[in-house]
Each structure stands twice: as C-alpha cells, then as structure tokens.
C-alpha cells in the first residue's frame, strides 16, 4: 500500500514540471488572448465592429482558399512522386528523396528567400533576362502574388505526401492487387477497386496535414505574398505589431485556433489505421527499374519536376549567395560581377555605424544560444511528459488533452499571447530573452514527445524488471536500460528541436526586439531593405541556415529507427 | 488441358526452376510437393502470369497462353495468406471476380451465394473479413477463387497458416470441394500429409527440378532416389556399394544385403542407398546369420496405439522400426529385412 502510494506520487511528479510549464507559458497566454478577443465583441461602434468582423471573415476566407488550392496542387505533385518512390529504383533515388525532405525541414523564411533568389527582382531569372535582352528593369514580377505563395507551399509540403502516401503504398500488400488481377481486374480496375480505397486513409491524412500547414502559413505569405495577401497568421501579426489592435489580433487567433483544432481532430480520425494490418505487408515491396517506355517516361517526368521544383530553388539560393551581380546601394559605374564571399564576410562586420544596427553575427549568436536552450528545455520536458504519458493510468485521461492542445496553437498566436501576458519587467521580452527559447520549446515539445514516446513504449517492462532483480535501482535502470535504448530517438528529437528553434519565425517576430534578433528575423529585415549588400547578407544567412538544416535532416534520416516514419 | 513446357527461371543469378514440364488433365488435382525455397510458389506465379519465366511456354488446350495477361487467363489462385480485400465484406470479396466479368447484379448475387454455400459460409455475407478466424478466412478465399468459375484452380499452401487440427479437418473439405467442382487444380505444399490427402498426382520438386511424378502409391512403393525417400519420410537410408549386380547384393556398414525387388540395373562398385522401411523390420531373438541381418542396440521403445515404435542404434546410424510387441530397452536385438522389401536407390 505504502509503495503503491509512493509510486503514484512519483508518477504525479513526472507530470508536474511539464504541466506547470504549459500552464504558465501556454495556457496563461491563451486565456489572455481569449479574454481579449471576447472583450472586443461588445465594444466599438456598429460600423467599426462590422468592418472588423468582415476583415476577419475575409481573411478567414482567403486563408481557407489558398490552403485548399495549395493542398490540391501539392497532391498533384506529391502523388505521382509517391508512386515513383514506392515502386521504382532509379539513379539518384536516395539523393532525390533526401532533397525532397529538405524543404519540409527548411525554415519558411529560408524558403521565401530561396524563391526570391530565383524569381525575385534580384533573382537569377530576372537578372538573366535583363542581361540577355539588355533591359534596365526586371521584366518579370513573380513575387507578391498568389502563385508565389502556392509554389512555396507545394515546395515544402510535397514531401509530406511523398513520405506518408509513398510509405503506405510501398507497404501495401502486393498480393491484394495480384488477387484482383487473378479475379479478372485490369490495371485500371485494380487501381480503382483495390489500391485507391486502401490508400485513401493515408491520402486523406496526408492531405489534412498539408492543409493544416498551409492554413497556418506565415513566413512564406508575409514574404512572398506581398501586401495584398494576408492569411490569418499574417493578419494577426499586422494587427498586433503595426496597427496595435490587440483585441482584433486576439479574435483572429481564436478563429485560427478553433479551426485548426477541428482539422487536427479530423486528421486523428482519418489517419487511424482502418483495416488493421490486413492491408500491409510485413516488409516493403521490392523496387524495380522502370521497364516499359511509359514507365521510363513517367520516371523521367517526375524526376524533372522534382528537380525543378525542389532542387532548383535550393541551388539558386546557395549560388546566388556567392555571386555578385549588381551594384551596391549608392555605388555607381562599373559593377563587379563574379564569385564572391563578401556577403559572408560582411556578416561579421559592423559597417553602418548606426546604433540601431545589429550585426548579423549577433543574430547568429542569439539564434544558436536560443536553439541550444530550446533544445534542452523541450527535450527535458518532452522526456518527462513522455514518461508521464507512458506510465500514469487514471491521471492520463485528464492530462493528455492538456498536452495535445498546444499542437493546435500557431507560433504567431504564441507570440501574441506572450506579448500580451509578459509585458512588465523583468518579464518582458526586452529584459528577459529566455522568453524566446521558451516559445520555441513549446513549438518543439509536441515533436519531441511524438519522437520519444513510441521508443519508450517499445521498451518491454520486463527489461527494467530484469535489471531490477539484478540489483539496479531506478536511477541505474534508467541509465543502463532506458537511456541506451532511447539514445537514437533522443538524438533525433534534439536535432528536431534545435532546427525548429533555429528556423522559427512566427513567435520570434513578436518576441525578438530590435537588439536581439534571431537569424530568421534578421533575414526578414535584411531582405526587406534595398541594396545589394543587404540582399546578399540575407542570402548568406539563409544559406547558413539551409546548410544547418541539411545536416539536421541528414542526421534525422540516418538516426531514425528503420521503418519509423516522420509523421 | 494445361501444359507446361520447359519453364526456366532464376532469381538473383541462381537457377530457381530448371526446365519444368508437366501437364494437368481435366478434373485432376496435381500436388507440387517440395521444401520451402524449392521454387514451387514461383512456378505457380508463373502459371498465373504474375511472374515471367525466362524461357519455356504455357499452353491451354493446344493454344499458347504465355503472353496472355493475368486478368485474361481465367485461372483462379488462392494465396498463401489468402490476400482477402480488407476494405470489402465477405460478400464483396466473393463477388469481386463476378463483377469483373460484368455479370448482371442478380447473377452476381446468386453465384456469390452458391460459392459461399459450397464452403459453408452462408450467413457471413456482411461480415468484415478482418474479423474472421483463420479457418473462416480460408473458406472465403476459396469461395472467392471458385466463384468466377475459373478453368484452372491453383492453391498456394492454402492451409499453411492454420493449426494442425484445423488443417486435418480442412483437408477433407478441400478434397470434397475439389471433387465436386471437377476442376483441374494445382496444389502447392511442403506438407506431406496435405499432399497425400489431396493429390491425384504427386510431383516432387527439388532444387528447381521435378524429381518424380506419380500417384501416391507409386511414390511410396518406388521412390525415385534417396532424396525422395528421405523427403517423403519412408524410412532409414543406409549408404552402401553394389557388390554383385545379379542377384543384387549391396555391402554396407551394417553388413551385406540382398535386394530382389529392383527397378533398374546396377553396376558393381556403384554407390547406392538402401531404404529400410520401419514397418518391414523383423526382430529375431538369436544372433544374426548371413545377409540382411544385423545386431542393434535398443535405445527407446514407445507404444504408438497400434504398434510399438523403437529407436535402434547400429554404428553411426539411428533407425526406427515398428513391431507388434515391445522390445526391452538397453538390450541388443537382431533385426532382419527380407530381400523383396528392400529398395536400392540412387545416392543423391
């Protein structure tokens, strides 16, 4: 009896730290937002209120529309690619698969800069056309448009479809389609009657996930959409930071959160494995080389599309960051063109002499510190939460929803909530920079729990009991049994948290003030300013982030347990 | 009806099937019996059109069908783990092939029902196949394969996933259904009991080749070689050398044996194997004299219900024999095999 109560207490303690963290840094801001949003409703004159409500409705409508359109286009690109990766072996397959993953991990700010370096007024395409036809103005205006937003969304979400649907497709028991063939079904009917119905949960789940990412899109819309297009996220940002209309920002946040939760609930219902394991074979089907002419043409087409859509923007960013092609601001006369590392060198030099100027190196240092702190916080709390979720019986039913809700909150909402709640010293962002890693840790926490929990569940209790009977106390058991088994997952979740924090833009844009910008915030500032040097430095910082993320995704891809999917 | 000519197939550079030829006649059940990895499932998939052979051809009633696509061959295949469509009910699974033929709804329903009747699964129509037991799934899979009235039925280890008791019961039912449907059938298994229970013709497959074809009785009476006798579990095999060709006399570590029943000619000096069937052993309570007799130590003696099974040790060999009465464990006995009961087999 006594030991029983003792272990229960111990389990309750596991909950305590993560729960307290969430209460203070998630639920408190959330409550503040709700209060603010509802305080807004009765105030204001009829006309003003009507205008504000129609703004909410219009923004919601546009957010929905662009998300639906983006999802559809992502499916158009992702489904053929999923088929290709799950069925055919071809040269460069592994490389292309990794390249396709990179945009998903890439910070949205870097994505925006990638497309800017390719299609923007100072991008390769325009500069190329200007040089070719001797033009004085960039001939193509491709940014600040809906297609630019859609393109970026397809760029970073295709890999969700490729991974989820491709994974399901490669595990789909080939005997089922063969059985249909034996019963007289031609290829078309096999697809319609067997393959498609069995893949539908995967396709539906992946589409909803993509839809969710597109619906909460912030950085890409802000930087590629221009002033004419605003999703809920961008509108929250604009209302809060430029128009100082916090109540309206709060209302927008509530709409966003409610809808996000609805989609998340749908996602959980749809992506449940409906037929148990009956439709899955134990191992992935063998890949084969494309044989017929149609298969070869299909492979070539999809590979070309993927290379153009995914590799080209990445290469464009990297190459543009080391090439000087236009005059500096104020510089006249002959333009020095050619290879240069100047943009990288300038990152570490304060040339402007302004007191408002923060050298990019400071942003890099800030980001690394924040990322390190966020990684530690998220993993410590995530591990405690994973243990708590794994162990507690009755408590869990009440506490699990508490941990799930933060998944539905966007980073911008978090930033807004922080700004509302923590505004008095010493707790404001200016004097308490730890708010940023706290916000980042909140964003990374669900990912960490989702990475660690399956591994934890995979450790049979008998292992711990065996260690116990051999004389190991609980701390020793943790060190000798749990930790070694979890090491790979822990590595993955640390890399996850680190890269998420490095690239986080939504919350940081609220919290990182003039003096302590993070890399993404600095990139956003630099690319919004005129001058080739600012542009070049934005490219250089983006390239550094890109390389860090590439290293991160490589580690994740290698350390991930075989057969375990990312989503 | 079905004729298979000289099928060859290799897998990862290794020959899996080597010049396989045989025919399946109307109403005949051919059992392909072989160890796992002997290529028997691959052979079935080649006949089904799910895999391509490197060389050889398939013929149906004198017409070559090697390049006819799977869905137009009109063959039925019951998969090893059934491959039932998890997104369809029992009804939906069985009706699938009929719907592919574009039959009117009423006919689809009537024939689905009669197929379910044949496997005694009426009443399960609306059940999800994922909720069925192994035996029930097996019946639905059989009904699904039979419903479109295929001109050939193939079964790939259909009982492999079931436990022993259920397997025994289902062998009997399969025999009834195969007999009632009067369809030519190819049945692939590694299980002797299944093969003996179902086959009109047994075909032994070993290392990509057909070792022997014949009725169950033929294979029992005269196995083609030592591997066949060992695989069929016919008795103990003793290595020896031919001493005289006529009458055949074989020298072994257990002494010399005279063999009178001989299917082929032997040359003196040839290495052979003698098959000692357990039911043919005679136990003598006197010292061995002359050929066909040897002394053995009794290691164990078990009562098997009707006979006693004893395990004997002679030199490096351990052999089993059946006797009507128990023999005391630990003693030495003399065992004799009469010349007409012994088989001399090619060593392999």
Contacts between the chains, C-beta under 8 A, distances in Angstrom:
chain1	res1	chain2	res2	distance
A	173	B	83	6.7
A	175	B	79	5.2
A	175	B	81	7.2
A	175	B	83	3.8
A	176	B	83	5.3
A	176	B	85	6.1
A	176	B	86	7.8
A	178	B	48	7.9
A	178	B	50	5.3
A	178	B	70	7.6
A	178	B	77	8.0
A	178	B	79	7.6
A	178	B	83	7.1
A	179	B	77	7.4
A	179	B	79	6.0
A	179	B	83	4.2
A	179	B	84	7.9
A	179	B	85	7.4
A	179	B	144	7.9
A	180	B	85	7.6
A	180	B	96	6.9
A	180	B	100	8.0
A	181	B	49	7.9
A	181	B	50	7.2
A	181	B	70	4.3
A	181	B	71	4.9
A	182	B	48	6.2
A	182	B	50	7.8
A	182	B	70	6.4
A	182	B	71	7.5
A	182	B	75	6.8
A	182	B	76	6.6
A	182	B	77	4.5
A	182	B	145	7.6
A	183	B	71	7.8
A	183	B	76	7.8
A	183	B	96	5.1
A	183	B	97	3.5
A	183	B	100	5.7
A	183	B	144	7.1
A	183	B	148	6.2
A	184	B	71	5.0
A	184	B	72	7.6
A	184	B	74	7.6
A	184	B	97	5.6
A	184	B	100	3.7
A	184	B	101	6.0
A	184	B	148	6.4
A	185	B	71	5.6
A	185	B	96	7.7
A	185	B	100	5.0
A	186	B	69	7.9
A	186	B	71	5.4
A	189	B	100	6.6
A	193	B	96	7.5
A	194	B	85	6.3
A	194	B	87	7.9
A	197	B	87	4.7
A	198	B	86	7.2
A	198	B	87	5.9
A	274	B	87	7.9
A	275	B	86	3.6
A	275	B	87	6.2
A	275	B	130	6.0
A	276	B	86	7.3
A	276	B	130	5.6
A	278	B	84	7.4
A	278	B	86	3.6
A	278	B	129	7.4
A	278	B	130	4.9
A	279	B	86	4.8
A	279	B	87	7.4
